[in-house]
């Protein structure tokens, strides 16, 4: 526009298609997913003005439209309510991790986001000041439907595929949330004073989101009432950003760093989606195929195990699929993390530096969901709650007694009125130690690398007051306090280097990564999609056993027989719900370590005014087949102790095999 003013613009429209997305065990013909993108567009426009040698002003606007569909394979979706629709529910065998007949769901996710931002930077000899704002807004639409409005779940017992449970849904639904504003106003000054450089800043944020009203919607199990727009609690927060770097000896060879920063939880339409009455909801219920037609039959209110009533609705909340089962406390605050760090970097030799750093994170304002209709108390490791009864289940691995809790009666099982609050008794801390080095060696060689080790420990016992299953009681120990779990420190190593050979200008390089195994199961206080809290397994869940009222002991390992275990006897007689029994404390199971080595070789050529940089890369040079996921963490009992009848802990995904890449960059 002028020597000091520049305008840039960009737009990208992508057409994404995936022909058969699937997981290990999925039948490609019927259970794979077709992805497409009716509108996947990003666009930006930015203005930059160099007002003076010290002042820079920037402003911009952008859009991000990422609409996509996940569809059944061709011919799998059936007309709603038809006999074919009822008979083509998704089938899943937890014993072998197999899925067939249909994929999970037909869904459309349409997040539209618009952004505006601006900033001004002013630089002097001792100060570097920047102030600005960022704001985003938009609507997130969702559609979801599935054959039969449920999943049919099985176990293979003694070679026979046996109906076990169903997962019922309130589909078909359309739902939407609106982000009115996610505004952040920030300021920062990097100030150099003698041998110390201070970073002093802060960010004030305003988040306003809500649920868009929808008409009445009806399905097999859900009958959502019409409702108007619903406003969420407005969050106004301030996050400090501070750091200091000290030139320790005044010679520029040793730098000591300290910092304290606060980071708020992600906020888009996440909060509103938790309380949208038309959001997709589900419940796992026991199922017995009385007429052996392999079609789960029944409607809420029917008498279980009578003609046409194969699903036990005793634990289905009375308001399921009618209104939102949870609501936020009007004073609900935004969760955040306080991060502290201390580090040092030292030039040990000319061209060689080493560093060490400690990070410590504390989670605050953790959200807790409590059921107001099932009140209870937690004190000294014990829960008192009349809505539940303890059930002792003996682990199929070693016979250890595990305490889980079933509903005391059908009145308690159907009573659901949940409210989300902040609980200061829920805690989580993260510690990490990092060590690194960088070296410029003779002959033009460069070498750098390091190691890092970290661990996260939580205490979620207070959450068990209205749901005693959060205690995770194995062998009499409450593993909701993860200091009891012996959670391991997870350490990784990385090393990389380049070396110009003395022949023909050839440069070789390589790298090594030694990574800890991937954690299995669900970790405590983890967030789900888009940062949504996980209220289902707030204390985490590792390997587990699924138990219904018809589950029987196949074996009594250890000394469990002397404690009441009987081979062929019912595990949980009269159970009203599907019990998820933890058999290993959460947070301790992981896949084996992953080791990968990559190599590269390249050389530069010049031909006239052209410059060629050809390169050959070999990734995973030794063709490691280390795995980083498993088929299932659900144990299926067999007649042999500690031996699962299914694919328990079988590898699910492995590293990509050795890959050769040949490429060149041409400059002129």
N, C-alpha and C positions, 0 to 999 in steps of 0.2 A: 504494500500500500504506500509505503514511504521508507526511507532508510531506517527509521526508528519504529515503524509500525508494520506488523506482519499478521496476515490472516491465513489460517490453514483450515482445510476441511477434509473429511474422510467418511466414506460409507462402504460397508461391506455386507453383502447379502449372501448367505450361505445356504446351500440346499444339502441337508444331512439325511442320509438314509442308512439304516442298518437292517439287513435282511433277516437275520436270525440271531438276536441277542439271547444268550442263555447262560446258565450256570452248570457246573458239573452235576450230572444226573438228570438233567432235563431232556425230555424227548424232543428232538429237533422238529419233528413234523407237527406236533400238537402243542407243545409247551414253550416253544421259543417265541420271542417278541419281535414285532416289526416296529421300527422307529421311523418317523418322518418329521419334518419341520415345516409346517405351513408358512411360518414367518420367522426367520432367524436373522435379524438385522442389527448391526451396530453402526452408529454414526456419531461424529463429533465435529464441532467447529470451535476454533480457538483463536483468540486475539492476544498478541503480545506487543507491549509498548516499552521500549527502552527510553524512559523519560530523560534520564541523565546517566552519568557514569556510576551513580550510586543507587538510583531508583529504577526498579523494574515492576511493571504492572501486567498481570495476566488475568484473562477471563475466558470462560468457555461454557459450552452447553453440549450435552451428549444424550443419546438414547441407546437403550439396550433392550431389544425385543427378542426373547428366546422361547418362542412357542414351539412345543413339540408334542407328539402323540406317541403313546405306546399301545400297539394294537395286537389283538390275537392273530395267530396264523390264519391264512385264508380258509374260510369255511368253518372255523371253530365257534365264532360267536353265533348264538341262536336267538330267534325271536323271543322277546321278553315274555315270561310266563308260560311259554309253550312246554309240552312234554319233553322236547329235545333240549330246551333250556334247563329244565330240572335235572336231566340225566347227564349233562356235560359239565358238571362242576370240576374245578381243578382237583386232581387227585395227588396226594403226596404220601410217600412211604418214608417215615422217619428212620426206619431200620437201615435202609440202603440209600437214603437221600435221593430218591427218585421222584420225579414230577412228570405227570402225563395227563392226557385228555384236554387240558387247557392251561394257559399261562396264568399268572396271578390276576391280572386285571386289564381292562381296557381303560386307559386314562389319557386325559389331556391336561397339560400343565402350561399355563399361559401367563408368565410373569412379564409385565410391561414396566420398564423403569426409565425415568427421566431424571437428568442430573444437571445442576448448575453450580458453578464454582468461580471464585475469583480470589486473587491474592496480590499483595504488594510486598516487595522485598527492598530493604534499605540497608546498604552496607557501608561501614566506615572502617577505619583502621583497627578498632578494637571491638566493634559491634557488628553483628549480622542479624538484623531484625526482619521478621516476616509475620504478617497478619493476613487473615483471609477467612473465607467461609466455604462450606460445601453443603448442598441441599439435594435431596432426592425424594421422588414421589412416584406413585403409580398404583395400578390395580393388578392383583394376582387372581386369575380365574382358574378353577379346577373343575374337571368332570371325571366321574369314575363310575364304572359299572362292571359287572362280572356275571358269568353264567351261574344260575341258581342262588345268587346272593350269598354264597358260602363256599368254603373249601371242605373237601372230604379228606380226612387224615387217617392214616393206617400205620400199623406195625406188622412186620413179618415175624410170626411166632411159630417156631418149629416148622418153618418152610411154608406156612399158610399166611396169606395176606389177610389181616384182621382189621375191621373197622375199629377206630379208637375214639376220635373226637371229630367235631366239625368246628370251623371258625366262621361264625355268622357275621354278616356285614349289614350296615344300614343303607346300602346302595340300592338303586342308582341315585346319585346326587350330583347337583351342581352347587358349588360354593365359591365365594369370592371374598377377598379382604382388600382393604385400601390402606396404602401408606400415604397419609396426608402430608407428612413432612418428617424427614430425618435430617435435621439441621445441625451443623457443627460450626461453631465460630472459634477460631484458634489464634493464638499469638505466641511468638517464641523469640528469644534473644540468645544468640551465642556470643558470650562476652568474654574476652580475653583480658585478664588482669595479672600482669607480671607472669608468673610461672603456672597459673591456673586458668583453665578455660571452663566457664560455667555455661550450661544450657538450662535456661529457665523458661518454662512455658506452661500453657494450659489449654484445655479444650472444653468449652461449654456446649452441651448437646441438648437438643429438644426433639423428642420422638412422639409423634401423634399418629396412631393407627387405629383401625376399627374394622368391624365386620359389615359387609354389605348385605342389606336385607334381601330375603329370598321368598318366593311363594311356597306354599305347601308342597311337599314331595313325598311320594309313597313308594315303598318297596315291599319285599316279602317280609322283612323283619323291622323295617324302619318306616315311621309315619311322621316325618318332620312337619311341625306346624309352621305356618307362615309367620314371618317376623320382620320388623323394621331394622334399620341400621343400628348397630350396637357399638358404642364408644368404649375404648379401652382406657385404663389409667394413663395419663400423660406423664412421661418421664422427662425430668429436667435434671441433668447431672453435670458435674465438673470433674475433669480428670487432670491432675497435675502431671507435668513432664519435666523431670529434673535430672541433671547429670553434672558431673565435674571430672575433669581430667587434669592431673597434677604432674607437671614435669619434675619428677622427684628430686633429681640431683642437679637440675639446671643445665645439663649438657645435652638434652634431647634424646638420651638413650634409654631412659626408663620412664614409663608413663603409668601412673596409678589411676584407676577409674572407679567411680562409684555412681550409682544411679538409683532413683526411685521413680516408678511410673505406674499409672493406673490405667487399666484397659476395661472399658465397659463391654458387656455381652453384645453379640450381634443383634441388631434391631432393624427389621424390615417390615414384614407382615407376620413375623414369627409369633408374637404374643397374641394377635388377633386369631391366628389359625388354631390356637389351643382351645378357644372358647366359641368357635363358630358352630352353631347348632347343626349345620348341614355338613360339617367336616366328616370325612370318612372315619367310622368307628367300628370296632370289632370286639368279639368275645369268643373265647374257646369254651366249648360245651361238650360233655360226654355224648357219645353216639353209639347205639347198638342197632345193627341192621337186622331188624326182626324178620322181615320177609325175604331177606337175602337177594334183593333186586339191585343192590349197589346204588341206591338212590336215598339220600338222607331226607327223611320225611318228618313233618311236624310243624306246628305253629305255636307261638307263645301262648301259654295257658293250657295246653293239652296235657293229658296225664301220661307221664313217661312210661314206656314199655306197654302201651296199649295200641290197638290197631291204628296205624297212621300217625303214631307219635313215637318216633325213634330217637329224638333229640331230648336230652334232659335240660329243660329251661329253668331249673331251680335256681341257678346262679346268675341268670340274665337280669340285669338291673331293670326295675319296673319301668323306668323312663328311657330305656335304651331306644335310640332311633327316634325319639320324640322331641326332646329338648337337649340342650347341652348338659352333660352330667357334671361339668366343672365350671367354676366361675372364679375370676380373680378377686382377691381382697381389694377393696377400694384404695387401700394404702400400699399396694404391692410396689416394691422398689426394684430397680434394675440391678441384676447381678453384675458383679465386676471382679476383677483380679488385681491385686496389688503385687507388683513385681519389684524385687530388690536385686541389685547385682554389685559385685565387687570384683575387680580384675586388675591385672598388671601385665604389661608388655615390656620386655627388656631386650636390647641389642646385645647379645652375648659376645658375638664376634662381628667383624665387619661383614655385612651382608647376611648375617644370621640373627634372627630374632625368635624369641620364645614368648609364649603368653599363657596365662591361666586365668580362669574366670569362674565365679560361683553365682548361680542364679537361684533365687528363692521366691516362689509364688504362693500367695494365699488367696483362696476363693472366698468372696464375701457376698452377703445377701442371697445365699443359695435358696432356690425356690423349693417348697415342699407342698405336696398335695395331700390334704387330709379329708377323710370322709366324716362329715358332721353327724351322720346317722349311725356311725359305729365308733363312738368315743371310747377312748382307753387311756391308760397311763403307762409310761415307761420310767423305771427307776432301778438303778443298780443291776442292769443287765436283764431285767425281767419285765415282761409286759402283762398288764392286767386288762383284759378286754372280753366282756361277756358275749360279744358277737362271734367269737372264734373258739374252737376247741383244738387242743394239740393232738397231733397224730405222729406217732413214731414210725419211721420207715428205715429199714436196714439197708445200708448201701450194698449194691450188687458187686462192688469192687472188693471190699474187705469186711463187710458186715458192721461197719460203724453205724451206731444209731444216729439218725438225722431227724430233727424235729421240724415239722411243717404244721401249718394251721389251716384247717378247713372251717367253713361256716358252721356255727352252732345250730342253725335252723334256717328254713327257707325264708323266713321274714328278714333275718339278718343278711342273707345272701342277695336279696333283691333290693336292699335299702342302700341307695347311692345318692349322696348329695355332697359333692366335693368342692373344696375351696382351696385356692393356691395362695400361700403366704410366703414370707421370708422367715427362715428359721436359723437363728444364730448358733444353734446347737449342731448344725450340719457343717462339718469342716472338711477341707481338703488342702493339702500342702504339696508343693512340687519342689524338688531340689535337683539341681544339675551342676556338675563340675565339668569344665571343658579345658583341654590343654592342646596347644598348637605350636607349630614352628614354621618358619619360612626361611629358605636359604638360597642365596645366589652363590654358586660354586664356581671354581675355576673352569675355564673352557666353555663358558656360556650355559652351563647346566643350572637348572632350577629344581628345587625340591621343596615340597610343602605338604603338610598333613597334620594329624592330631587325633585326639581321642575325646570322647564325651561319655559320661555316664549319668543316668538320671533315674528318678523314682517318684511315683505319685502315691500318696497314702491318704485315705479318707476315713471319716468316722460318721456313719449315717444312722447310728442306733436310735436316735430320737425319732426318726421317721416311722419306727415300728409301733408307735402308740396306737394308730388306727389301722395298721396292717402288720401283724406280728411276723409275717413271712420275711420282712426286711431284716430280721435278726440274723438270718443265715446261720442257724445253729447246727453244727456238725460235731458229733462226739462231745456235746455239752459246752462247746466253745462258741461264743458269738463272734462271727467274722464280719459283722457290720462295723466293728472296730478293727480296721485293717492293720493296726500294730500287732494283732494276733496272727496275721496271715503269713508273715515272713515273705512279703513281696520282694522279689529280687531287684537289685540294681541292674539296669540294662545298659550295656556298654557297647559303643561302636568305635571303629578305627577307620581312618581314611588316610591314604597316602597317594600322592601324584607327583610326577616329575617329567621334565623334558630335557633332552640332551642333543645338541647338534653334533653329528658325527663329523670326523675330520675328512670325510670323502664326499665330494660332489654336492656339498651343501644339503645333505639329507638330515632331517630332524626326526628323532624318534621320541615317543612319549608313552606313558603308561599310567595306570591308576589301579589302586586296590581299595575295595570297600569290604569291611567286615562288620556286618550289621547284626544286632541282636534279633532273635526271633520275634515274629509278630505276635502280639497278645491275642489270646483266644477268648471267646465269649464276650460278654458285656462288662465294661468297667464301671465302677461306682461313679455316680454324679456326672455321667457323660451326657453330651448333647446329641440329639438326633439330627435329622435333616434341618439345615438352615439355622442351627443353633438351638432348636427346640429342646427343652429339658426332657430327659427320659424318666417319666414318673413310674413306669412299670417295674423296672429293675434298678431302683435308685441305689441299692447297695451293691449292684453288680451281680453277674451270674456267670459262673464257669460251666464245667461239665454238669449235666443234670439228668434226671430221670423223670419221665412223664407218667403220672399215676392217676387212674380214674377208679370209680367204685368197683370195676370188674377186673382190675389188674391183679394178678396172682404172682406169688414168689416162685421163680424157677429154680432158685438155689438159695441156700442160707450159708454164706461164707463166714469165716472167722468163728467167733463164739456167739453169733447172733441167734442160733437155735436155742441156746440156754436163756436168751433174753426174750423169747417169744416168737421168733421167726419160725414159720411152718411151711415147708415146701408144698406148693399147691394151694396154700391158704391165701385169702384176700389180703392185699397190702393195706388198703384203707377201706374197710367195710363201711358202707353207707355214706361214702364221700359225696358231697353235694356239688363239688367243683372239680375242675381239672387241676391237679396239684403238680407244680413244678418243683421237684425235689433236688436241691443242690447236693452234689456228691463230692465236689472239690471246692475249696474256698476260692472266691473270685479274685482275679488279678495276678495269679501265679502261673497259669498255664500259658505256654508260648511255643511256637514252632521252633525247630532247630535254627542255629545261627546261619546267616546267609553270607557267603563269600563270593565275590566277583572280581575278576581281573580283566581289564581292557587294555588294548595296545593300539598304537597309531604310528604311521610313518608317512612323511611328506617331504616335498621338495619344491622349490620355486624355479620356474623357467621364464625367460624373457625372449620374446620373438618380436622384434621391431618395437612398436608401441604397445604391445600386448604383454600382460603379466599373468602367467598361469600358476596356480597353486594346487596341484593334484595331491590327493591324500587317500590313504587306505586305512580304514578303521576296522578293528576286530573287537566286538563287544562280547562279553562272557567268553573269553578266549578258551577257557578250559571246560566250557559246556556244562557248567554246574546245573544240576536239576533240583536244587534246594527248593522246598515248598514254603509258601507263606500264607496259606489258608487251608482249612480242613473242610471235609464234606459236612460233618455235623459234630456238635459237642453234646448231642443227646445220646445217652447210653441206652441200648436195647438189651434187656437181660437175656441171658441164655442159660443152659443147664450147667455151664462151667463158670465158676467164680472168676471175676475179673476179666471175663471175655465177653465182648459185646457181640450180639448176633448180627449187627449191621455194620455201617461204615463209620462208626465212632472214631474220631480223630484220624480218619484216612486223609491223605493229602488231597487238597482240592484245586490248588493253583500252584504252578511251579514257575521259576524264572524263565524268561524267554531264552531259547537256546542260542547257541553261538550264531552271531550275525556278522556278516561281512558287508561293509559299505565302501564303495569306490566313488569318489566325488572330486570335483575341481571347482575352483573359484577363478573367474576370469575378470581382470581389471583392465581398463583402457582409458 
